[in-house]
Amino acid sequence: MKYGTLPKIAMAVVTLLSQPDAGAPAQMGASRSGVNGAQGVITVNPCPDVQVNIGIVNITPATPAQQHVVNLTWNVNALTCFSIREFRVKGEVTFANGATKTFESVFLANQFGAHIPVTGVPNTPPRNVIVKVAAVETAPATGSGALPTATFTLGACSTITVQVTQATMIGLAPAPDRSGQDFYPKVKVEWQTPNLPTCRTVNQFTVEGELIFKGKSTRYSRVVSGNARSAEFTLTSLAVGSNFTPDAITAKVTAAGESRVTGETQKEIQVN
């Protein structure tokens, strides 16, 4: 459909009237036509620590051999909402003559012990064993932000704070079949992920919203990469005149990603 023209082209941008309180969803009024976000930020929780405990550690045989086996057990605390991804075990065996042999293995999330082979040193018994066990736990991370009523939605488990800073019409694209007569509105949405902890990554954003004019809305939507911080849309379902200005533009950006936390502990034994 095609809407009539207005007195002049306007790249309408509105400014939010207030900022959200940190740590809580915010509801803020905004004047009409596009949107320009305030600098409100929600405080995110720090990345939780993973506590790993090593139980039994020994090496067999304790006498000279072509091959030894390092035996060990471990356990880990289960963080709320997180699931264990894997265990990484590495270590070093020191022999009586000062020679060393290292080892390293990765184990499944449901494995809490291992028997790791280590090549021996001829005619030389092992004297010292050091082992390190690291646990990797992950959880889904989500969050969204919206305009013109600035809202921040927290993730159910791990939050990615999304702050939509702007949603505005940036121009008009000529309609290919009616050049100079009909145009398609072009919309740009910008956002930020302030204070994103190092343990959280964003895999993708879903950007969606509406352009509103005279009570009718035209929707737009796209999924973009986790590295993106803006997206542009050409609304080809809406034909307008050269002086078109929307009444309002809404935008919502939803982040989907992952929190990844680790913990490591070490144990050393002497071999008699």
N, C-alpha and C positions, 0 to 999 in steps of 0.2 A: 504494500500500500504506500501511497505518497501523501505526505503532510504538506500543508501550505507553508509559505515563507514567513519569516519574522523580519523586523527592521534591519537587523545586521547579524553577522556571524558572531557567536560568542563561545569561546572555549571556557565553559563555566566550571569553576572550581570553588568549592565551599570549604570553610575552615571550621573545625570542631570547636565547640564553646568551652569545653573543660577537659581535664585529663582524668583517666581512671586511677583509682587507688591501687597501689601495687599489691598484688597477691589476691585480688578478687576480680570477678567479671565486672565490667563497667558498662553502664548505659549512659550515653551522652547525646544531647540534642545536636542537630546540625542544620544549617540553612539549606535550601534546596539547590538542585542542579548538579554537578559533580561532587567529588568529595576530596578533602585533603586532611589526612589524619594528624592528630596531636601526638606528642611524644610520650604517651603512656606506656609503661612497661610492667609486666607481671614478673615478680621475683620467682625464679624457678628453684627447685630443690637441688642441692649439690648431688653429684653422682655418689651413690652409696658404695661402701666398702664391701668387698667379698672376703670373708674370713675362711682361710684354708688351714686345716690341721693335718699334720703328718703323724701317722701312728707308728706301725712297725717299720724298721729299716734294718736289713741285714744283707750279707753277701755270702753266697755258698759256691763252692767250698771256700773255707778261709785259708786253705793251704794252696801251694802252687798248682796251677791247672791251665790247660789250654783255653778253657772258657769258664767264666764265672757268671753267676746270675745275681743281680741286685733285686731283692724282694722288698716291696713296700706297700703300705696301705695309706689311705687318706680319706678325709671327709670334708664337707664344706657346708656353710650355712646357706639356707634357701631364702633369698631375698623375696619380699612380697612382690608379686607380679612378674618377677624374673624367672627365667628357666635356664638351666645349665646348658651351655652350648658344647663345651669340650674341656678336657684337662690337658695341660702340657707339662711333661715331666722331663727334666734334664738333670745331669749330674756329672760327677767326676770320681773316679777311683784312683787312689794313689797307692803305688806299690812300694815294697820295702827298699828298693834301689832308687826311689824318687821318680820313676817313670809314672806317667798318668794316662788314663784312658777316659774319654768322655762318652756320654750317651745322651740321646734325646728322642722322645717319642710323643705322639699325640693320641689321646684316648677318648672314647665316647663318653657322653654325659652320664650314662648309667654304670660306668666302671669306676670302682673305688679302690683298686689295687692292681699291681702289675708285677710281672717277673721279667726283668729286662736283661738280656744277655750282654756280657762284656768280655771282649777278648783278653786273655791273660798274658802275663809276661813270663817267659820260660824260667823255671826254677826260682820264681819270686812270688811270695805270698802278698795279698793285698793288706794294707795297713790302715787305710782311711777311706771313708765314703761320704761324699756330700751329695744330697739330693735336693732339688727344688721342684715344687709342684705349684703350678698356676692354674686357676680356674677362670673360665670365661662364662659370664652370664649375660643374657640379652632379654630385652623386653620391648614390646611395641611402643613407639612414641608418636603421639598425635597432638593436634591442637589447631585452632582456627581463629581467624580474626575477620571482622566485617565492618563495613561502612554503608550508609552514612551514620547510622546509630552504632557507635563504636563498641563492639562487644568482643570479648576474648573468651574462648571456650577452652577449658583445660582438658588434657588427656585423661583417660580413665586410670592409667597406670603411670605413664611417664609423659611429661608435657613438653611440647615444642611451642614456645610463645610466638604467635604470628601477629604482627602489627601491620594492618593495611594502612598505608600512608596516603594513597591517592587513587581515585577512580574518576577519570575525566574524559570528555570527548576531545580528541586531539586533531580532528580534521574531518574532511569529507573525501571519499574516494569516488571518482566518476563511475557511474554504471556503464558497463561496456556497451550495452545495446542502445543506450540513450545518452550519449556523451553530451555534456553541457546542459542537460535538462534534469536528469535524475542523479542522485548521489547516495552513497552508502555511508552512514556514520562510522567513524573509527574511534574506538574506545581503548584507553590504556589504563591498566591497573598496576600499581606498584605496592610492594610490601617489604617488610624486614622481619628477621628472626633475631631480635635483640637478646644478648646474654645467653646464646646457645652454648650449653656446656660441651666440653671437649669429648665427652663420652656419648653424645647424641649426634646422629646424622639424619639428614632429610633425604628420603628417596624420591619423593615427588610432591608436587602441589596440585590441588584441584582448584582452579579459578573459575568462578561463576558469578553471575549477577544479572541485572536488568537495566535497560535504558527505558525511562518512563517519559511519555509525552501525552498530554491531554487524557490522562487516565488509562492509557493503554501501554503495555510493556512489551519489549522485545528482549528475549533472553539470549545470553551468551555463556559459553562454558568450554573449558579446555583443561587437559592435564599436561603439566610441564615438568621439567626435570627439577631435582632438588637443588640444583645450583642456580636456578632462575630466581630473579627478584622483581621481574616485571613481565607483563604479557600484553600484547596488543590484539584487538579484535576488529574485524570489518564486518558490520552487521548487514549482510547481503539480503536478508529477508525484509529489510526496511528501506524503502526508497523515499528520499526527502528532497526538498528544494535547497538551493544554494545558500540560503540564509537560515538554515535550520539550527535551533538551539533546544536541547532537551530540558524537560522540567527537573529531572533527577536521574542520577545513575547510582545504582547499588552495586556492591561487590562483597564477595566472601571468598577467602582463601583458606583452604584446609591443607595442613601438612600431614604427611604420613612418613614415618621413618623408624628408627631403632635406637635404643639405648644399649650400649655395650660396656660392661664394667668387668674389671679383672681383680684378682687378688693372688698373691704369691707368698709362699712360706718356704723355709729352708731347714734342713736337719742334717747334722753331721754325726757320724759314729766312728769310733776307733775299733779296729779289728785286732783281736789278740791272737 
